[in-house]
C-alpha cells in the first residue's frame, strides 16, 4: 500500500529531491516487491520475539535481503537517508 501511494498518488514527489534522497527510477516489479515482502515479514517476526539470539538471526537475514535489493537497484540506497 505504501509503495502504491508513491507510484499512483505521489507521482511528482520532490520532497527529498534536493537532498539527493530522491529515488528517480523506482523498481516496480515482482522481484522487488517480493524482496520487500520478505523484509516486512522479518521485521514483523523481530518485533514479536523476546529471544535476543533469534532477533539477531532475523535481523542478519533482513540486512542480507536489504543489501540484495540495494545491489540490484542502487538508486534505492536513498530510501535509508529519507
PDB file of N, CA, C and O in Angstrom, chain B, residues numbered from 101:
ATOM      1  N   UNK B 101       0.826  -1.179   0.000  1.00  0.00           N
ATOM      2  CA  UNK B 101       0.000   0.000   0.000  1.00  0.00           C
ATOM      3  C   UNK B 101       0.880   1.257   0.000  1.00  0.00           C
ATOM      4  O   UNK B 101       0.608   2.213  -0.725  1.00  0.00           O
ATOM      5  N   UNK B 102       1.911   1.242   0.802  1.00  0.00           N
ATOM      6  CA  UNK B 102       2.799   2.398   0.902  1.00  0.00           C
ATOM      7  C   UNK B 102       3.422   2.725  -0.447  1.00  0.00           C
ATOM      8  O   UNK B 102       3.416   3.878  -0.878  1.00  0.00           O
ATOM      9  N   UNK B 103       3.959   1.709  -1.108  1.00  0.00           N
ATOM     10  CA  UNK B 103       4.606   1.936  -2.395  1.00  0.00           C
ATOM     11  C   UNK B 103       3.595   2.353  -3.450  1.00  0.00           C
ATOM     12  O   UNK B 103       3.901   3.197  -4.293  1.00  0.00           O
ATOM     13  N   UNK B 104       2.394   1.778  -3.421  1.00  0.00           N
ATOM     14  CA  UNK B 104       1.339   2.192  -4.352  1.00  0.00           C
ATOM     15  C   UNK B 104       1.026   3.671  -4.207  1.00  0.00           C
ATOM     16  O   UNK B 104       0.770   4.361  -5.194  1.00  0.00           O
ATOM     17  N   UNK B 105       1.049   4.150  -2.975  1.00  0.00           N
ATOM     18  CA  UNK B 105       0.814   5.573  -2.743  1.00  0.00           C
ATOM     19  C   UNK B 105       1.828   6.414  -3.509  1.00  0.00           C
ATOM     20  O   UNK B 105       1.466   7.382  -4.178  1.00  0.00           O
ATOM     21  N   UNK B 106       3.111   6.035  -3.406  1.00  0.00           N
ATOM     22  CA  UNK B 106       4.157   6.778  -4.113  1.00  0.00           C
ATOM     23  C   UNK B 106       3.969   6.709  -5.626  1.00  0.00           C
ATOM     24  O   UNK B 106       4.147   7.706  -6.326  1.00  0.00           O
ATOM     25  N   UNK B 107       3.616   5.548  -6.118  1.00  0.00           N
ATOM     26  CA  UNK B 107       3.522   5.337  -7.565  1.00  0.00           C
ATOM     27  C   UNK B 107       2.297   6.030  -8.167  1.00  0.00           C
ATOM     28  O   UNK B 107       2.401   6.676  -9.210  1.00  0.00           O
ATOM     29  N   UNK B 108       1.148   5.900  -7.519  1.00  0.00           N
ATOM     30  CA  UNK B 108      -0.098   6.375  -8.123  1.00  0.00           C
ATOM     31  C   UNK B 108      -0.599   7.718  -7.608  1.00  0.00           C
ATOM     32  O   UNK B 108      -1.269   8.440  -8.347  1.00  0.00           O
ATOM     33  N   UNK B 109      -0.301   8.067  -6.391  1.00  0.00           N
ATOM     34  CA  UNK B 109      -0.808   9.317  -5.825  1.00  0.00           C
ATOM     35  C   UNK B 109       0.255  10.398  -5.844  1.00  0.00           C
ATOM     36  O   UNK B 109      -0.030  11.554  -6.158  1.00  0.00           O
ATOM     37  N   UNK B 110       1.465  10.025  -5.511  1.00  0.00           N
ATOM     38  CA  UNK B 110       2.531  10.993  -5.316  1.00  0.00           C
ATOM     39  C   UNK B 110       3.509  10.957  -6.497  1.00  0.00           C
ATOM     40  O   UNK B 110       4.723  10.889  -6.305  1.00  0.00           O
ATOM     41  N   UNK B 111       2.978  11.004  -7.694  1.00  0.00           N
ATOM     42  CA  UNK B 111       3.777  10.821  -8.909  1.00  0.00           C
ATOM     43  C   UNK B 111       4.912  11.827  -9.042  1.00  0.00           C
ATOM     44  O   UNK B 111       5.964  11.493  -9.587  1.00  0.00           O
ATOM     45  N   UNK B 112       4.732  13.004  -8.575  1.00  0.00           N
ATOM     46  CA  UNK B 112       5.753  14.048  -8.718  1.00  0.00           C
ATOM     47  C   UNK B 112       6.402  14.385  -7.386  1.00  0.00           C
ATOM     48  O   UNK B 112       6.604  15.555  -7.062  1.00  0.00           O
ATOM     49  N   UNK B 113       6.724  13.361  -6.621  1.00  0.00           N
ATOM     50  CA  UNK B 113       7.349  13.531  -5.310  1.00  0.00           C
ATOM     51  C   UNK B 113       8.660  14.282  -5.463  1.00  0.00           C
ATOM     52  O   UNK B 113       9.530  13.866  -6.228  1.00  0.00           O
ATOM     53  N   UNK B 114       8.806  15.363  -4.754  1.00  0.00           N
ATOM     54  CA  UNK B 114      10.038  16.140  -4.856  1.00  0.00           C
ATOM     55  C   UNK B 114      10.605  16.505  -3.488  1.00  0.00           C
ATOM     56  O   UNK B 114      11.576  17.258  -3.411  1.00  0.00           O
ATOM     57  N   UNK B 115      10.031  15.995  -2.423  1.00  0.00           N
ATOM     58  CA  UNK B 115      10.415  16.357  -1.070  1.00  0.00           C
ATOM     59  C   UNK B 115      11.914  16.163  -0.823  1.00  0.00           C
ATOM     60  O   UNK B 115      12.574  17.040  -0.265  1.00  0.00           O
ATOM     61  N   UNK B 116      12.445  15.010  -1.240  1.00  0.00           N
ATOM     62  CA  UNK B 116      13.852  14.705  -0.986  1.00  0.00           C
ATOM     63  C   UNK B 116      14.755  15.007  -2.172  1.00  0.00           C
ATOM     64  O   UNK B 116      15.960  14.764  -2.103  1.00  0.00           O
ATOM     65  N   UNK B 117      14.211  15.520  -3.231  1.00  0.00           N
ATOM     66  CA  UNK B 117      14.968  15.669  -4.467  1.00  0.00           C
ATOM     67  C   UNK B 117      16.228  16.525  -4.306  1.00  0.00           C
ATOM     68  O   UNK B 117      17.290  16.140  -4.796  1.00  0.00           O
ATOM     69  N   UNK B 118      16.137  17.641  -3.653  1.00  0.00           N
ATOM     70  CA  UNK B 118      17.306  18.499  -3.480  1.00  0.00           C
ATOM     71  C   UNK B 118      18.295  17.946  -2.470  1.00  0.00           C
ATOM     72  O   UNK B 118      19.474  18.300  -2.495  1.00  0.00           O
ATOM     73  N   UNK B 119      17.831  17.091  -1.591  1.00  0.00           N
ATOM     74  CA  UNK B 119      18.710  16.471  -0.608  1.00  0.00           C
ATOM     75  C   UNK B 119      19.355  15.191  -1.117  1.00  0.00           C
ATOM     76  O   UNK B 119      20.053  14.506  -0.369  1.00  0.00           O
ATOM     77  N   UNK B 120      19.127  14.865  -2.374  1.00  0.00           N
ATOM     78  CA  UNK B 120      19.692  13.693  -3.045  1.00  0.00           C
ATOM     79  C   UNK B 120      19.169  12.373  -2.480  1.00  0.00           C
ATOM     80  O   UNK B 120      19.797  11.333  -2.681  1.00  0.00           O
ATOM     81  N   UNK B 121      18.065  12.391  -1.797  1.00  0.00           N
ATOM     82  CA  UNK B 121      17.453  11.165  -1.316  1.00  0.00           C
ATOM     83  C   UNK B 121      16.323  10.731  -2.240  1.00  0.00           C
ATOM     84  O   UNK B 121      15.680   9.708  -2.005  1.00  0.00           O
ATOM     85  N   UNK B 122      16.091  11.486  -3.260  1.00  0.00           N
ATOM     86  CA  UNK B 122      15.029  11.222  -4.218  1.00  0.00           C
ATOM     87  C   UNK B 122      15.357   9.968  -5.031  1.00  0.00           C
ATOM     88  O   UNK B 122      16.479   9.830  -5.520  1.00  0.00           O
ATOM     89  N   UNK B 123      14.405   9.063  -5.181  1.00  0.00           N
ATOM     90  CA  UNK B 123      14.599   7.848  -5.976  1.00  0.00           C
ATOM     91  C   UNK B 123      13.970   8.085  -7.338  1.00  0.00           C
ATOM     92  O   UNK B 123      12.748   8.083  -7.489  1.00  0.00           O
ATOM     93  N   UNK B 124      14.824   8.288  -8.318  1.00  0.00           N
ATOM     94  CA  UNK B 124      14.367   8.657  -9.652  1.00  0.00           C
ATOM     95  C   UNK B 124      13.632   7.522 -10.360  1.00  0.00           C
ATOM     96  O   UNK B 124      12.541   7.732 -10.890  1.00  0.00           O
ATOM     97  N   UNK B 125      14.202   6.348 -10.375  1.00  0.00           N
ATOM     98  CA  UNK B 125      13.583   5.217 -11.083  1.00  0.00           C
ATOM     99  C   UNK B 125      13.299   4.123 -10.063  1.00  0.00           C
ATOM    100  O   UNK B 125      14.160   3.291  -9.777  1.00  0.00           O
ATOM    101  N   UNK B 126      12.096   4.129  -9.520  1.00  0.00           N
ATOM    102  CA  UNK B 126      11.728   3.151  -8.511  1.00  0.00           C
ATOM    103  C   UNK B 126      11.377   1.836  -9.195  1.00  0.00           C
ATOM    104  O   UNK B 126      10.584   1.830 -10.136  1.00  0.00           O
ATOM    105  N   UNK B 127      11.955   0.715  -8.741  1.00  0.00           N
ATOM    106  CA  UNK B 127      11.693  -0.568  -9.395  1.00  0.00           C
ATOM    107  C   UNK B 127      10.294  -1.104  -9.074  1.00  0.00           C
ATOM    108  O   UNK B 127      10.041  -1.590  -7.972  1.00  0.00           O
ATOM    109  N   UNK B 128       9.425  -1.010 -10.023  1.00  0.00           N
ATOM    110  CA  UNK B 128       8.065  -1.513  -9.871  1.00  0.00           C
ATOM    111  C   UNK B 128       8.012  -2.854 -10.600  1.00  0.00           C
ATOM    112  O   UNK B 128       7.670  -2.931 -11.780  1.00  0.00           O
ATOM    113  N   UNK B 129       8.360  -3.905  -9.862  1.00  0.00           N
ATOM    114  CA  UNK B 129       8.373  -5.242 -10.459  1.00  0.00           C
ATOM    115  C   UNK B 129       8.185  -6.287  -9.367  1.00  0.00           C
ATOM    116  O   UNK B 129       8.407  -6.020  -8.186  1.00  0.00           O
ATOM    117  N   UNK B 130       7.779  -7.460  -9.776  1.00  0.00           N
ATOM    118  CA  UNK B 130       7.501  -8.544  -8.833  1.00  0.00           C
ATOM    119  C   UNK B 130       8.724  -8.894  -7.988  1.00  0.00           C
ATOM    120  O   UNK B 130       8.603  -9.094  -6.779  1.00  0.00           O
ATOM    121  N   UNK B 131       9.897  -8.969  -8.609  1.00  0.00           N
ATOM    122  CA  UNK B 131      11.106  -9.338  -7.878  1.00  0.00           C
ATOM    123  C   UNK B 131      11.368  -8.380  -6.716  1.00  0.00           C
ATOM    124  O   UNK B 131      11.680  -8.806  -5.603  1.00  0.00           O
ATOM    125  N   UNK B 132      11.239  -7.093  -6.988  1.00  0.00           N
ATOM    126  CA  UNK B 132      11.478  -6.106  -5.935  1.00  0.00           C
ATOM    127  C   UNK B 132      10.436  -6.203  -4.829  1.00  0.00           C
ATOM    128  O   UNK B 132      10.775  -6.192  -3.646  1.00  0.00           O
ATOM    129  N   UNK B 133       9.184  -6.296  -5.211  1.00  0.00           N
ATOM    130  CA  UNK B 133       8.132  -6.357  -4.198  1.00  0.00           C
ATOM    131  C   UNK B 133       8.186  -7.655  -3.393  1.00  0.00           C
ATOM    132  O   UNK B 133       7.809  -7.667  -2.221  1.00  0.00           O
ATOM    133  N   UNK B 134       8.651  -8.752  -4.005  1.00  0.00           N
ATOM    134  CA  UNK B 134       8.831  -9.993  -3.257  1.00  0.00           C
ATOM    135  C   UNK B 134       9.911  -9.833  -2.185  1.00  0.00           C
ATOM    136  O   UNK B 134       9.760 -10.325  -1.067  1.00  0.00           O
ATOM    137  N   UNK B 135      10.993  -9.149  -2.531  1.00  0.00           N
ATOM    138  CA  UNK B 135      12.052  -8.900  -1.544  1.00  0.00           C
ATOM    139  C   UNK B 135      11.564  -7.976  -0.431  1.00  0.00           C
ATOM    140  O   UNK B 135      11.882  -8.191   0.738  1.00  0.00           O
ATOM    141  N   UNK B 136      10.796  -6.954  -0.790  1.00  0.00           N
ATOM    142  CA  UNK B 136      10.220  -6.076   0.235  1.00  0.00           C
ATOM    143  C   UNK B 136       9.317  -6.863   1.180  1.00  0.00           C
ATOM    144  O   UNK B 136       9.347  -6.664   2.395  1.00  0.00           O
ATOM    145  N   UNK B 137       8.524  -7.749   0.612  1.00  0.00           N
ATOM    146  CA  UNK B 137       7.625  -8.567   1.427  1.00  0.00           C
ATOM    147  C   UNK B 137       8.428  -9.387   2.429  1.00  0.00           C
ATOM    148  O   UNK B 137       8.043  -9.494   3.594  1.00  0.00           O
ATOM    149  N   UNK B 138       9.545  -9.969   1.984  1.00  0.00           N
ATOM    150  CA  UNK B 138      10.390 -10.747   2.894  1.00  0.00           C
ATOM    151  C   UNK B 138      10.943  -9.857   4.009  1.00  0.00           C
ATOM    152  O   UNK B 138      11.006 -10.272   5.167  1.00  0.00           O
ATOM    153  N   UNK B 139      11.339  -8.645   3.659  1.00  0.00           N
ATOM    154  CA  UNK B 139      11.827  -7.717   4.692  1.00  0.00           C
ATOM    155  C   UNK B 139      10.756  -7.443   5.729  1.00  0.00           C
ATOM    156  O   UNK B 139      11.027  -7.484   6.929  1.00  0.00           O
ATOM    157  N   UNK B 140       9.543  -7.164   5.277  1.00  0.00           N
ATOM    158  CA  UNK B 140       8.455  -6.844   6.200  1.00  0.00           C
ATOM    159  C   UNK B 140       8.105  -8.033   7.097  1.00  0.00           C
ATOM    160  O   UNK B 140       7.811  -7.857   8.280  1.00  0.00           O
ATOM    161  N   UNK B 141       8.137  -9.240   6.532  1.00  0.00           N
ATOM    162  CA  UNK B 141       7.870 -10.442   7.327  1.00  0.00           C
ATOM    163  C   UNK B 141       8.924 -10.593   8.423  1.00  0.00           C
ATOM    164  O   UNK B 141       8.599 -10.904   9.569  1.00  0.00           O
ATOM    165  N   UNK B 142      10.187 -10.371   8.061  1.00  0.00           N
ATOM    166  CA  UNK B 142      11.258 -10.471   9.050  1.00  0.00           C
ATOM    167  C   UNK B 142      11.135  -9.408  10.129  1.00  0.00           C
ATOM    168  O   UNK B 142      11.347  -9.695  11.307  1.00  0.00           O
ATOM    169  N   UNK B 143      10.793  -8.182   9.741  1.00  0.00           N
ATOM    170  CA  UNK B 143      10.606  -7.123  10.737  1.00  0.00           C
ATOM    171  C   UNK B 143       9.460  -7.466  11.685  1.00  0.00           C
ATOM    172  O   UNK B 143       9.546  -7.217  12.887  1.00  0.00           O
ATOM    173  N   UNK B 144       8.397  -8.035  11.145  1.00  0.00           N
ATOM    174  CA  UNK B 144       7.268  -8.448  11.969  1.00  0.00           C
ATOM    175  C   UNK B 144       7.691  -9.522  12.960  1.00  0.00           C
ATOM    176  O   UNK B 144       7.306  -9.477  14.128  1.00  0.00           O
ATOM    177  N   UNK B 145       8.476 -10.478  12.505  1.00  0.00           N
ATOM    178  CA  UNK B 145       8.986 -11.523  13.399  1.00  0.00           C
ATOM    179  C   UNK B 145       9.891 -10.925  14.475  1.00  0.00           C
ATOM    180  O   UNK B 145       9.834 -11.324  15.638  1.00  0.00           O
ATOM    181  N   UNK B 146      10.721  -9.971  14.079  1.00  0.00           N
ATOM    182  CA  UNK B 146      11.626  -9.341  15.030  1.00  0.00           C
ATOM    183  C   UNK B 146      10.893  -8.606  16.131  1.00  0.00           C
ATOM    184  O   UNK B 146      11.310  -8.630  17.289  1.00  0.00           O
ATOM    185  N   UNK B 147       9.807  -7.954  15.774  1.00  0.00           N
ATOM    186  CA  UNK B 147       9.011  -7.225  16.763  1.00  0.00           C
ATOM    187  C   UNK B 147       8.366  -8.182  17.764  1.00  0.00           C
ATOM    188  O   UNK B 147       8.167  -7.833  18.927  1.00  0.00           O
ATOM    189  N   UNK B 148       8.045  -9.378  17.308  1.00  0.00           N
ATOM    190  CA  UNK B 148       7.297 -10.323  18.140  1.00  0.00           C
ATOM    191  C   UNK B 148       8.162 -11.208  19.030  1.00  0.00           C
ATOM    192  O   UNK B 148       7.633 -11.907  19.895  1.00  0.00           O
ATOM    193  N   UNK B 149       9.484 -11.195  18.838  1.00  0.00           N
ATOM    194  CA  UNK B 149      10.320 -12.082  19.639  1.00  0.00           C
ATOM    195  C   UNK B 149      10.981 -11.343  20.806  1.00  0.00           C
ATOM    196  O   UNK B 149      11.313 -10.160  20.721  1.00  0.00           O
ATOM    197  N   UNK B 150      11.156 -12.083  21.885  1.00  0.00           N
ATOM    198  CA  UNK B 150      11.906 -11.579  23.032  1.00  0.00           C
ATOM    199  C   UNK B 150      13.253 -12.279  23.148  1.00  0.00           C
ATOM    200  O   UNK B 150      14.053 -11.961  24.028  1.00  0.00           O
ATOM    201  N   UNK B 151      13.499 -13.229  22.259  1.00  0.00           N
ATOM    202  CA  UNK B 151      14.730 -14.012  22.250  1.00  0.00           C
ATOM    203  C   UNK B 151      15.791 -13.240  21.468  1.00  0.00           C
ATOM    204  O   UNK B 151      15.677 -13.088  20.252  1.00  0.00           O
ATOM    205  N   UNK B 152      16.830 -12.748  22.164  1.00  0.00           N
ATOM    206  CA  UNK B 152      17.847 -11.917  21.523  1.00  0.00           C
ATOM    207  C   UNK B 152      18.653 -12.671  20.475  1.00  0.00           C
ATOM    208  O   UNK B 152      19.065 -12.082  19.475  1.00  0.00           O
ATOM    209  N   UNK B 153      18.884 -13.959  20.685  1.00  0.00           N
ATOM    210  CA  UNK B 153      19.592 -14.744  19.669  1.00  0.00           C
ATOM    211  C   UNK B 153      18.747 -14.874  18.412  1.00  0.00           C
ATOM    212  O   UNK B 153      19.257 -14.756  17.298  1.00  0.00           O
ATOM    213  N   UNK B 154      17.472 -15.114  18.591  1.00  0.00           N
ATOM    214  CA  UNK B 154      16.549 -15.208  17.452  1.00  0.00           C
ATOM    215  C   UNK B 154      16.458 -13.865  16.739  1.00  0.00           C
ATOM    216  O   UNK B 154      16.454 -13.809  15.509  1.00  0.00           O
ATOM    217  N   UNK B 155      16.386 -12.791  17.507  1.00  0.00           N
ATOM    218  CA  UNK B 155      16.334 -11.454  16.920  1.00  0.00           C
ATOM    219  C   UNK B 155      17.587 -11.173  16.093  1.00  0.00           C
ATOM    220  O   UNK B 155      17.503 -10.600  15.007  1.00  0.00           O
ATOM    221  N   UNK B 156      18.734 -11.573  16.603  1.00  0.00           N
ATOM    222  CA  UNK B 156      19.988 -11.391  15.870  1.00  0.00           C
ATOM    223  C   UNK B 156      19.938 -12.115  14.519  1.00  0.00           C
ATOM    224  O   UNK B 156      20.328 -11.547  13.500  1.00  0.00           O
ATOM    225  N   UNK B 157      19.464 -13.354  14.508  1.00  0.00           N
ATOM    226  CA  UNK B 157      19.354 -14.117  13.258  1.00  0.00           C
ATOM    227  C   UNK B 157      18.371 -13.462  12.288  1.00  0.00           C
ATOM    228  O   UNK B 157      18.637 -13.361  11.090  1.00  0.00           O
ATOM    229  N   UNK B 158      17.245 -13.025  12.820  1.00  0.00           N
ATOM    230  CA  UNK B 158      16.221 -12.378  11.995  1.00  0.00           C
ATOM    231  C   UNK B 158      16.783 -11.121  11.343  1.00  0.00           C
ATOM    232  O   UNK B 158      16.610 -10.905  10.144  1.00  0.00           O
ATOM    233  N   UNK B 159      17.454 -10.300  12.134  1.00  0.00           N
ATOM    234  CA  UNK B 159      17.945  -9.034  11.603  1.00  0.00           C
ATOM    235  C   UNK B 159      19.132  -9.231  10.652  1.00  0.00           C
ATOM    236  O   UNK B 159      19.314  -8.445   9.723  1.00  0.00           O
ATOM    237  N   UNK B 160      19.926 -10.255  10.874  1.00  0.00           N
ATOM    238  CA  UNK B 160      21.002 -10.561   9.919  1.00  0.00           C
ATOM    239  C   UNK B 160      20.410 -10.939   8.560  1.00  0.00           C
ATOM    240  O   UNK B 160      20.921 -10.534   7.516  1.00  0.00           O
ATOM    241  N   UNK B 161      19.332 -11.715   8.586  1.00  0.00           N
ATOM    242  CA  UNK B 161      18.650 -12.096   7.339  1.00  0.00           C
ATOM    243  C   UNK B 161      18.035 -10.853   6.691  1.00  0.00           C
ATOM    244  O   UNK B 161      18.083 -10.695   5.471  1.00  0.00           O
ATOM    245  N   UNK B 162      17.461  -9.977   7.510  1.00  0.00           N
ATOM    246  CA  UNK B 162      16.881  -8.742   6.984  1.00  0.00           C
ATOM    247  C   UNK B 162      17.950  -7.908   6.276  1.00  0.00           C
ATOM    248  O   UNK B 162      17.714  -7.413   5.174  1.00  0.00           O
ATOM    249  N   UNK B 163      19.119  -7.749   6.895  1.00  0.00           N
ATOM    250  CA  UNK B 163      20.216  -6.985   6.298  1.00  0.00           C
ATOM    251  C   UNK B 163      20.667  -7.643   4.992  1.00  0.00           C
ATOM    252  O   UNK B 163      20.973  -6.950   4.022  1.00  0.00           O
ATOM    253  N   UNK B 164      20.707  -8.958   4.964  1.00  0.00           N
ATOM    254  CA  UNK B 164      21.090  -9.684   3.752  1.00  0.00           C
ATOM    255  C   UNK B 164      20.135  -9.368   2.595  1.00  0.00           C
ATOM    256  O   UNK B 164      20.570  -9.109   1.472  1.00  0.00           O
ATOM    257  N   UNK B 165      18.850  -9.392   2.882  1.00  0.00           N
ATOM    258  CA  UNK B 165      17.859  -9.097   1.847  1.00  0.00           C
ATOM    259  C   UNK B 165      17.933  -7.622   1.438  1.00  0.00           C
ATOM    260  O   UNK B 165      17.867  -7.300   0.252  1.00  0.00           O
ATOM    261  N   UNK B 166      18.070  -6.732   2.421  1.00  0.00           N
ATOM    262  CA  UNK B 166      18.177  -5.294   2.120  1.00  0.00           C
ATOM    263  C   UNK B 166      19.385  -5.035   1.220  1.00  0.00           C
ATOM    264  O   UNK B 166      19.283  -4.284   0.249  1.00  0.00           O
ATOM    265  N   UNK B 167      20.515  -5.644   1.530  1.00  0.00           N
ATOM    266  CA  UNK B 167      21.710  -5.470   0.710  1.00  0.00           C
ATOM    267  C   UNK B 167      21.532  -6.034  -0.696  1.00  0.00           C
ATOM    268  O   UNK B 167      22.062  -5.487  -1.663  1.00  0.00           O
ATOM    269  N   UNK B 168      20.792  -7.117  -0.804  1.00  0.00           N
ATOM    270  CA  UNK B 168      20.498  -7.697  -2.121  1.00  0.00           C
ATOM    271  C   UNK B 168      19.685  -6.701  -2.963  1.00  0.00           C
ATOM    272  O   UNK B 168      19.952  -6.519  -4.151  1.00  0.00           O
ATOM    273  N   UNK B 169      18.697  -6.065  -2.337  1.00  0.00           N
ATOM    274  CA  UNK B 169      17.905  -5.068  -3.058  1.00  0.00           C
ATOM    275  C   UNK B 169      18.778  -3.904  -3.502  1.00  0.00           C
ATOM    276  O   UNK B 169      18.667  -3.439  -4.637  1.00  0.00           O
ATOM    277  N   UNK B 170      19.644  -3.433  -2.616  1.00  0.00           N
ATOM    278  CA  UNK B 170      20.479  -2.272  -2.943  1.00  0.00           C
ATOM    279  C   UNK B 170      21.546  -2.599  -3.981  1.00  0.00           C
ATOM    280  O   UNK B 170      21.957  -1.725  -4.744  1.00  0.00           O
ATOM    281  N   UNK B 171      21.995  -3.848  -4.014  1.00  0.00           N
ATOM    282  CA  UNK B 171      22.962  -4.250  -5.039  1.00  0.00           C
ATOM    283  C   UNK B 171      22.292  -4.275  -6.414  1.00  0.00           C
ATOM    284  O   UNK B 171      22.872  -3.839  -7.409  1.00  0.00           O
ATOM    285  N   UNK B 172      21.076  -4.787  -6.453  1.00  0.00           N
ATOM    286  CA  UNK B 172      20.339  -4.888  -7.720  1.00  0.00           C
ATOM    287  C   UNK B 172      19.832  -3.522  -8.182  1.00  0.00           C
ATOM    288  O   UNK B 172      19.859  -3.214  -9.373  1.00  0.00           O
ATOM    289  N   UNK B 173      19.371  -2.707  -7.230  1.00  0.00           N
ATOM    290  CA  UNK B 173      18.816  -1.387  -7.546  1.00  0.00           C
ATOM    291  C   UNK B 173      19.505  -0.340  -6.664  1.00  0.00           C
ATOM    292  O   UNK B 173      18.938   0.064  -5.649  1.00  0.00           O
ATOM    293  N   UNK B 174      20.702   0.104  -7.022  1.00  0.00           N
ATOM    294  CA  UNK B 174      21.478   1.027  -6.177  1.00  0.00           C
ATOM    295  C   UNK B 174      20.762   2.340  -5.878  1.00  0.00           C
ATOM    296  O   UNK B 174      21.044   2.978  -4.863  1.00  0.00           O
ATOM    297  N   UNK B 175      19.850   2.749  -6.737  1.00  0.00           N
ATOM    298  CA  UNK B 175      19.128   4.005  -6.506  1.00  0.00           C
ATOM    299  C   UNK B 175      18.278   3.949  -5.243  1.00  0.00           C
ATOM    300  O   UNK B 175      17.856   4.992  -4.743  1.00  0.00           O
ATOM    301  N   UNK B 176      18.017   2.753  -4.718  1.00  0.00           N
ATOM    302  CA  UNK B 176      17.194   2.621  -3.514  1.00  0.00           C
ATOM    303  C   UNK B 176      17.942   2.982  -2.244  1.00  0.00           C
ATOM    304  O   UNK B 176      17.321   3.157  -1.195  1.00  0.00           O
ATOM    305  N   UNK B 177      19.237   3.094  -2.314  1.00  0.00           N
ATOM    306  CA  UNK B 177      20.023   3.437  -1.121  1.00  0.00           C
ATOM    307  C   UNK B 177      19.513   4.752  -0.514  1.00  0.00           C
ATOM    308  O   UNK B 177      19.585   4.951   0.698  1.00  0.00           O
ATOM    309  N   UNK B 178      19.001   5.637  -1.363  1.00  0.00           N
ATOM    310  CA  UNK B 178      18.458   6.909  -0.879  1.00  0.00           C
ATOM    311  C   UNK B 178      17.305   6.748   0.081  1.00  0.00           C
ATOM    312  O   UNK B 178      17.042   7.653   0.874  1.00  0.00           O
ATOM    313  N   UNK B 179      16.599   5.616   0.040  1.00  0.00           N
ATOM    314  CA  UNK B 179      15.460   5.436   0.954  1.00  0.00           C
ATOM    315  C   UNK B 179      15.922   5.349   2.411  1.00  0.00           C
ATOM    316  O   UNK B 179      15.134   5.611   3.320  1.00  0.00           O
ATOM    317  N   UNK B 180      17.170   4.992   2.645  1.00  0.00           N
ATOM    318  CA  UNK B 180      17.664   4.936   4.027  1.00  0.00           C
ATOM    319  C   UNK B 180      18.019   6.326   4.540  1.00  0.00           C
ATOM    320  O   UNK B 180      18.163   6.525   5.746  1.00  0.00           O
ATOM    321  N   UNK B 181      18.160   7.278   3.640  1.00  0.00           N
ATOM    322  CA  UNK B 181      18.514   8.648   4.036  1.00  0.00           C
ATOM    323  C   UNK B 181      17.286   9.520   4.282  1.00  0.00           C
ATOM    324  O   UNK B 181      17.391  10.598   4.869  1.00  0.00           O
ATOM    325  N   UNK B 182      16.143   9.061   3.841  1.00  0.00           N
ATOM    326  CA  UNK B 182      14.930   9.887   3.941  1.00  0.00           C
ATOM    327  C   UNK B 182      14.472  10.042   5.377  1.00  0.00           C
ATOM    328  O   UNK B 182      13.469  10.706   5.637  1.00  0.00           O
TER     329      UNK B 182
END
